[in-house]
């Protein structure tokens, strides 16, 4: 049998790590000397530690490794592979945004100023996490057949939010709806600074940050909104951010 020190050196980890695996119920020594508390590990424990080290190198959590005896190593590896594919997809999207921003260099955003009359939009309300907003748009698009005529624009109205939580409404203009039971929101009249969003939905936060850091603008207390322009027959939305100013 191997002492804890030799086990640690064999697998390139510390004795403290092996003791931690024992504390969380992942690995128990084959024998503990009752006189001095020294731990010893037989071949079965060496095989177990080899599995643990392999899974940890794949980024599998200790909690998931603890489930290995119930679900099997194959199940854990499949779950981790799925998670890695999601991570890769997110990183590829981030990579594309970075490349896009680098390609823009110091180019100014497409900014203009508009003064509008108030109007009403109606749609589906969301109070919760920002990352859950896409589901509100799914709900809205599922109701497209309830419009009186095709909509060439839609609106995402941010009534309040702190970057994590948001009160948001995805909507079409009210007069387009056959339904009358949806959430109404008034787009306030007045002056707005408007920025075109280049690069699609992932660049909405970047565009909004750009607007809010512009010099010589006095913002007023009214909801800002996204305007999605999608003419009939078009396959690509044009996106604009509208922020109220004085």
ABEGO torsion letter per residue (X at the ends): XBBAAAAAAAAGBBAAAAAAAAAAGABBBABBBAAAGBBBBBAAAAAAAAAAAAAAAAGBBAAAAAAAAAAEAAAAAAAAAAAAAAAAAAAAAAAAAAAAAAAAEABBBBBBBBBBBBBBBBBBBBBEBAAAAAAAAAAAAAAAAABABBBABBBBBBABEAGABBBBBBBBBAAABABAABBBBBBBBEBBBBBBBBGEAAAAAAAAAAAAABBGBBBBBBBBBBBBBBBBGBABBBBBBBBBBX
